[in-house]
Amino acid sequence: MEKKEIILGALAAGNCDMHTPVQIQKLLFLIDKNIAQSIGGPFFDFQPYAYGPFDKQICDLLGLLNQEGDVEAIRNPSLKWVKYRLTAQGQKKGEKIINSIGKDAKEYIVKLSKFVRSLNFAELVSAIYKAYPEMRINSVFQD
């Protein structure tokens, strides 16, 4: 599986819901940490950053997927970041990818997607820091 594919598969688990950049980073981080070996990973090189684990390549790949018509970047002028969701084309590709992995891995990604989207920014970053304190080293976030 390629990096773009794991992004599409992970986002497809959210059924076209919007994801913030931090939700995507943490979703992919948790996939890499917990089930990467069962799906051909790990895929990314997460480093401790201002708000926990971060890999700039994910941002670059989201931009590429946006150009290819698989991801929609939704800009809100009042926010400094964009939110992302799959287009119909991207959702179809992502569902094919997520349906091609093992049942246990698919179920984990679906649950994980719900988990990261159920928490607000502070709750999500705090949960990651609690489980992975080594990712706090460069943090600017105070919980």
C-alpha positions as a Markdown table, in Angstrom:
| # | Residue | x | y | z |
|---|---|---|---|---|
| 1 | Met | 0.0 | 0.0 | 0.0 |
| 2 | Glu | 1.3 | 3.5 | -0.8 |
| 3 | Lys | 1.1 | 6.5 | 1.4 |
| 4 | Lys | -1.7 | 8.2 | -0.6 |
| 5 | Glu | -3.7 | 5.0 | -0.4 |
| 6 | Ile | -3.5 | 4.8 | 3.4 |
| 7 | Ile | -4.6 | 8.4 | 3.6 |
| 8 | Leu | -7.6 | 7.7 | 1.3 |
| 9 | Gly | -8.5 | 4.5 | 3.2 |
| 10 | Ala | -8.2 | 6.2 | 6.6 |
| 11 | Leu | -10.4 | 9.2 | 5.5 |
| 12 | Ala | -12.9 | 6.8 | 3.9 |
| 13 | Ala | -13.5 | 5.3 | 7.3 |
| 14 | Gly | -15.1 | 8.7 | 8.2 |
| 15 | Asn | -17.8 | 8.4 | 5.5 |
| 16 | Cys | -17.1 | 11.8 | 3.9 |
| 17 | Asp | -16.9 | 13.6 | 7.2 |
| 18 | Met | -14.6 | 16.6 | 7.4 |
| 19 | His | -11.3 | 16.2 | 9.2 |
| 20 | Thr | -9.0 | 18.8 | 10.6 |
| 21 | Pro | -5.3 | 18.6 | 10.0 |
| 22 | Val | -4.7 | 17.5 | 13.6 |
| 23 | Gln | -7.3 | 14.8 | 13.3 |
| 24 | Ile | -5.6 | 13.4 | 10.1 |
| 25 | Gln | -2.1 | 13.6 | 11.6 |
| 26 | Lys | -3.2 | 11.8 | 14.8 |
| 27 | Leu | -5.3 | 9.2 | 12.9 |
| 28 | Leu | -2.4 | 8.3 | 10.7 |
| 29 | Phe | 0.0 | 8.3 | 13.6 |
| 30 | Leu | -2.2 | 5.9 | 15.6 |
| 31 | Ile | -2.5 | 3.6 | 12.5 |
| 32 | Asp | 1.3 | 3.6 | 12.1 |
| 33 | Lys | 1.8 | 2.9 | 15.8 |
| 34 | Asn | -0.8 | 0.2 | 16.3 |
| 35 | Ile | -1.5 | -1.7 | 13.1 |
| 36 | Ala | 1.1 | -0.7 | 10.5 |
| 37 | Gln | 2.7 | -4.1 | 10.2 |
| 38 | Ser | -0.6 | -5.8 | 9.4 |
| 39 | Ile | -1.2 | -3.4 | 6.5 |
| 40 | Gly | 2.2 | -2.9 | 5.0 |
| 41 | Gly | 3.5 | 0.0 | 7.0 |
| 42 | Pro | 4.7 | 2.0 | 8.8 |
| 43 | Phe | 4.0 | 4.7 | 6.3 |
| 44 | Phe | 5.2 | 7.9 | 7.8 |
| 45 | Asp | 8.0 | 9.5 | 9.8 |
| 46 | Phe | 6.2 | 11.2 | 12.7 |
| 47 | Gln | 8.3 | 13.6 | 14.8 |
| 48 | Pro | 7.4 | 15.4 | 18.0 |
| 49 | Tyr | 6.1 | 18.8 | 16.9 |
| 50 | Ala | 4.2 | 21.8 | 18.3 |
| 51 | Tyr | 1.0 | 19.7 | 18.8 |
| 52 | Gly | 2.4 | 16.2 | 18.9 |
| 53 | Pro | 3.2 | 13.7 | 16.2 |
| 54 | Phe | 3.5 | 15.3 | 12.8 |
| 55 | Asp | 4.8 | 14.4 | 9.3 |
| 56 | Lys | 4.9 | 17.2 | 6.8 |
| 57 | Gln | 4.6 | 14.7 | 4.0 |
| 58 | Ile | 1.0 | 14.1 | 5.0 |
| 59 | Cys | 0.2 | 17.8 | 4.3 |
| 60 | Asp | 2.0 | 17.5 | 0.9 |
| 61 | Leu | 0.1 | 14.4 | 0.0 |
| 62 | Leu | -3.2 | 16.0 | 1.0 |
| 63 | Gly | -2.4 | 18.8 | -1.4 |
| 64 | Leu | -1.6 | 16.3 | -4.2 |
| 65 | Leu | -4.8 | 14.4 | -3.5 |
| 66 | Asn | -6.7 | 17.7 | -3.7 |
| 67 | Gln | -5.1 | 18.4 | -7.1 |
| 68 | Glu | -6.1 | 14.9 | -8.3 |
| 69 | Gly | -9.7 | 15.4 | -7.2 |
| 70 | Asp | -9.8 | 12.9 | -4.4 |
| 71 | Val | -9.7 | 15.3 | -1.5 |
| 72 | Glu | -11.6 | 18.6 | -1.1 |
| 73 | Ala | -9.9 | 21.3 | 1.0 |
| 74 | Ile | -12.5 | 23.5 | 2.7 |
| 75 | Arg | -11.2 | 26.9 | 3.6 |
| 76 | Asn | -12.8 | 29.0 | 6.3 |
| 77 | Pro | -11.5 | 32.6 | 6.3 |
| 78 | Ser | -11.8 | 32.8 | 10.1 |
| 79 | Leu | -9.5 | 29.8 | 10.6 |
| 80 | Lys | -5.8 | 29.5 | 9.9 |
| 81 | Trp | -6.2 | 25.9 | 8.6 |
| 82 | Val | -8.3 | 24.1 | 6.1 |
| 83 | Lys | -10.5 | 21.1 | 6.8 |
| 84 | Tyr | -10.4 | 18.1 | 4.5 |
| 85 | Arg | -13.0 | 15.6 | 3.2 |
| 86 | Leu | -13.0 | 13.1 | 0.5 |
| 87 | Thr | -14.8 | 13.8 | -2.8 |
| 88 | Ala | -17.1 | 11.2 | -4.1 |
| 89 | Gln | -14.3 | 9.9 | -6.3 |
| 90 | Gly | -11.9 | 9.8 | -3.3 |
| 91 | Gln | -14.5 | 8.1 | -1.1 |
| 92 | Lys | -15.0 | 5.4 | -3.7 |
| 93 | Lys | -11.2 | 4.8 | -4.0 |
| 94 | Gly | -10.8 | 4.9 | -0.2 |
| 95 | Glu | -13.6 | 2.4 | 0.4 |
| 96 | Lys | -11.9 | 0.0 | -2.1 |
| 97 | Ile | -8.6 | 0.4 | -0.2 |
| 98 | Ile | -10.1 | 0.0 | 3.3 |
| 99 | Asn | -12.2 | -3.0 | 2.1 |
| 100 | Ser | -9.0 | -4.7 | 0.8 |
| 101 | Ile | -7.3 | -4.9 | 4.2 |
| 102 | Gly | -8.0 | -7.4 | 6.9 |
| 103 | Lys | -11.3 | -7.3 | 8.8 |
| 104 | Asp | -9.6 | -6.5 | 12.1 |
| 105 | Ala | -7.5 | -3.7 | 10.7 |
| 106 | Lys | -10.5 | -2.2 | 8.9 |
| 107 | Glu | -12.6 | -2.3 | 12.1 |
| 108 | Tyr | -9.7 | -0.7 | 14.0 |
| 109 | Ile | -9.4 | 2.2 | 11.5 |
| 110 | Val | -13.2 | 2.8 | 11.5 |
| 111 | Lys | -13.2 | 3.0 | 15.3 |
| 112 | Leu | -10.1 | 5.1 | 15.4 |
| 113 | Ser | -11.6 | 7.5 | 12.8 |
| 114 | Lys | -14.7 | 7.9 | 15.0 |
| 115 | Phe | -12.5 | 8.5 | 18.1 |
| 116 | Val | -10.3 | 11.2 | 16.6 |
| 117 | Arg | -13.4 | 13.0 | 15.2 |
| 118 | Ser | -15.2 | 12.8 | 18.5 |
| 119 | Leu | -12.7 | 14.8 | 20.4 |
| 120 | Asn | -12.0 | 18.5 | 20.2 |
| 121 | Phe | -8.5 | 19.8 | 19.5 |
| 122 | Ala | -7.4 | 20.0 | 23.1 |
| 123 | Glu | -8.9 | 16.6 | 24.0 |
| 124 | Leu | -7.2 | 14.9 | 21.1 |
| 125 | Val | -3.8 | 16.3 | 21.6 |
| 126 | Ser | -4.0 | 15.5 | 25.4 |
| 127 | Ala | -5.0 | 11.9 | 24.7 |
| 128 | Ile | -2.0 | 11.5 | 22.3 |
| 129 | Tyr | 0.3 | 13.0 | 24.9 |
| 130 | Lys | -1.1 | 10.7 | 27.6 |
| 131 | Ala | -0.5 | 7.6 | 25.5 |
| 132 | Tyr | 2.7 | 8.7 | 23.8 |
| 133 | Pro | 4.5 | 11.1 | 26.2 |
| 134 | Glu | 7.6 | 11.1 | 24.0 |
| 135 | Met | 5.6 | 13.1 | 21.4 |
| 136 | Arg | 5.3 | 16.0 | 23.8 |
| 137 | Ile | 9.0 | 17.0 | 23.7 |
| 138 | Asn | 8.6 | 19.9 | 21.3 |
| 139 | Ser | 5.0 | 20.9 | 22.3 |
| 140 | Val | 3.7 | 24.4 | 22.6 |
| 141 | Phe | 0.4 | 23.0 | 23.8 |
| 142 | Gln | -0.4 | 23.1 | 27.5 |
| 143 | Asp | -3.1 | 20.7 | 28.7 |
